[in-house]
Amino acid sequence: MAITAQEVNKLRQMTGAGMMDCKKALTESEGDFEKAVDILRKKGQKVSASRADRETKEGVAVTKVSENGARGVLLTLTCETDFVAKNDGFVTFANELLDLAVEKGASSVEELYALPFENLTVAEKIVEMTGKIGEKIEVSHFEIIEAETVVPYIHSNGKLGVLVGLTNTSGSDVEEAGKDVAMQIAAMNPVALDKDGVDSSVVEREIEVGKEQARAEGKPEEMLEKIALGKLNKFYKENTLLSQSFVKDNNKTIAQYLDGVSKGLTVSAFKRVSIG
């Protein structure tokens, strides 16, 4: 049967697929729009499968906090090229997924993918988007923090996001302090909240490195352990959030800065994700 340009354009507007793809789908479905949409989705699935081994090193990071301020979600929607990552439709889709995750209380990527989205599931919608764009698309990070107050931050490049969970937040200027700490996390990339949060394998490695450095400097063997522990304490100070020097005032640690803003104010948890 003959397919008109108007019909092709209508399907293109419905799906966002390419003109020739829409024409082929309508021809194959004999003008049935629902079948044509299914055909395009199936094409999307094939594209998705063929690109499954591609790396998604571009994209956008987005954050949102619940209305009561106690639950924050940070996710990254990633793709293959910077061109797609900067597309308004791609960024809008990332924020739509974020809104849905917050609204429905999704606690994992799997839960997010199972949620309904425009008569599809999120997973199916991502496959459909892959078909339209021609690049692999995925939610690469999905992080949640629950605390008395959660403060979000997105770096200016749009590819790095932070969530900060604060406790003892009854004082004033808490949001601003949380933003300062989030920017500190973005810049300094701490490995943990405090020394108790540092993985034991990291501690062991730092001690061994410290011993080898001291040995190379000709220090006595019986002094190596003590020297290595001193270097470990320096590592804690430089790499754990609450012990780090505050970038805006090097005379204070983050813990001291927060306590000065409001007595007892501190960080209970943080998340930092970066694309690429």
N, C-alpha and C positions, 0 to 999 in steps of 0.2 A: 504494500500500500504506500501511497505517497505521503510523506511527512512534510508538513509546512514549516516554514521558517518561524512562524509564530509559536508553533508547538515546541519546536526546539528551544526557542528563547524562554518559553514558559518553564520547561524542565530545567533549563540552565539557571533560571532565577530561583527555582525551588531547591536545587541541589548545590549550585555553585560549581558544578562540573564543567569541563570544557565543551565547546560547541560541537565538535565532531563526536566526542564521547556521547553527548546527549542524543545526537542524531542516530548514531549506531544503536543506542539503547532503545530508542523509540521504534526504530525499524525492527529490531529483534522482538520487541514486545507487541508489535503490530498496533502501536498507538496507545497501549494501556500504560497510563502514567505510573500507577503503583508498581506494575511489573518492571517498568523502566527504572524506577528508583531502586528496586531490588537488584537489577542487573548492574547498576552503577555501584551499589554497595558491595556486590560480589567482586566487581573489578577492584574496588578499594581493598578488599581482603587479600586479593592476589598481590596488589602493590605492597601492602603491609607485609605479607609473608616474604616477598622477594627482597624486602629491605630490612628484614629482621636482624641481619648481621651488621647493619650500618651503625655508626656511632653518632649519638646525639650530643654534640658538644656546644651547641648554641641553644638559646631559649630565653626564658624570662622567669624571674622569681617573684612571687606574690605572697602577701601576708594579710591576714584579717583576724580581728579579735571579736569574740562574742559580745553581745550588747552589755552584759554584766561585767565585761573586762577580765573575766577569770579563765578564759580558754582561748588560746591562740593557735592558728593553723598557718603553717608555712609550707608552700609547695613550689616545685619548679616544673614547668612544662617545657620540654626540650625538643629540639629538632636538629636538622643536619647543617643548616646554613644560617648565617646572620641575616640574610635577606628575608627569610621566612620569619625569623625571630622578631624582626622589627615591624612586621606586618600588623596593622591595626586589628584585623580579624583574628590573628593568632593570639595577640595580647588580650583581646576581649574574651576569647574562649578560655584562656587561663584564668581570668577573673570570674567567669561564669562557673568554672569548676570549683574555684575557691569558695564562692558564695554558697554553692550547693553543699560542699563539704562542711562548712560552718553551720548552715541551716539544718542539715540532717544529722549532724554529729558524727560523721565518718571518722573512724579511728585508724584507718590504714588505707593504703592504695587499693587493696583488694575490695574493701568496703566502698570506697569511692567509685571504683570501676563498675560495681554492681548497681549503683543508683540509677534511677530513670532519668533520661535526658532527651527531651523532644521526641517522645514515642520510641526511643531506643534506650539502651543502657549507655553509661559513659564509655564503657569499653567499645561498644559498637560505634558510638559517635567518633571516637578516636580513630577507629578503622576507616570510617567514612571520610574523616578529615585527611587521613593519610592518602586516600584515593584521590581526593580533590587536589591536594597540594603536591603530591608526588614525592614526599619525604617521610621518613620515619618520625613519628611523634609519640612521646610518652611522658607520663608523670614520673620523673626520675627521683624526686625527693618528696616525702610527705611527712612532716614533723608536727607534733602537737605538744603544747605546754599547758598545764593547768596550774594556776597559782592564785594568790589573793589578787594580784594585778599582773596582767601580761602586757608587755610593751613591744610592739613590732617595729622593724626598721628594714628598709630596702635601700641598698647603696645606689648611688647616682647612675651607675652603669646598668641597673636593672637585673644584674646577674648574681647578686649576692644578697641574701636575706638573713635576718636575725630575729629570734624571739627571746625575750628576757622575762623570766618569772620572778616577781618580787614578793617578799613577805614583810610583815609589820609595816603596812603601807598607810597608816592612819594620818601621817603628817602631810604637809603641803609640798608642792614641787616634786612629788613622786614621779609623775609622768616624765618630766624633764630630766630627772636623774636617770630614769630608766632608758631614755633615749641616749644620754651620754654613755651609759654602760654598753648599750647596743652598738654604738659607734666604736667604742673601745674593742669590743669583741670582733667587729668587722675588720678593724685595722690590725689587731694584735693576734688574732686567732688562737686563744688559749686552748690548751689541751683538756682542761678540766676546770671545775669550779674551785676546788682547793686540792691540797696534796692527797687527801683521802680518796679523791676521785680519779687519781692517776692510775692507769692500768699497771698491774704488777710487772708485766713484761717490759714496760717502758722504764720503770724504776730500775729493774735489773740491768737493762741495757745502759742506762745512764751511769750506774755504779761501775760497770765494767769499762765504759769509755773513760770515766774519771780515773780509774786505776791505771789504765794504759797510758793516759796522758801524763800522769804523775811518774810512772815508770820511765817513760821516754825522756822526762825532764831530769832523770837520775835521782829521784827521791828514794829514801830507804824503803825496803819492802814492808817493814813493820808499820810504816806511816801511810801506806797506800789506801787502806780502808778509811782512815780518818779523813784524808784529803778528798777521797771520792765522795764521802758523805757531805763534805762541805760544798763540793761542786753540785751535788744533788739538791741541796738547799737553795743554791743559786738558781738551779733549773726550776724549782718550785716557784720561786719569786718571779721569775721572768715568764713562766708559762702557765700558771694557774690564775684564774681571773681575779679572785679576791685578794691575792697577794701581789698582783701586778701594780706597778706605778701607774697612777691615773695620768693619761696622756695630756690632759688639760692642766694638771698641777702635779709635777713629778715629786713633790714633797709629801704626797699622800698616796696610800694604796687605795684600790677600789673599795675595800672594806671600810677604810677610814673615811673616804669621801661620802659613801652612802650613810654611814652613821652620823656624819656631820650634817647631812641634809635632813634626816629625821632619825631620832634615837632608835636603834634597833633595826632600821631598814637594811635589808640585805637581799642577795640573789639566792633563790632556791634552785633554779635550773636555767639553762640557756640552750638554744639550738642555733647553729650557724651552718648554712649551706651555700655552696658556690658552684656555678656552672662553668665547665671547662677546666 
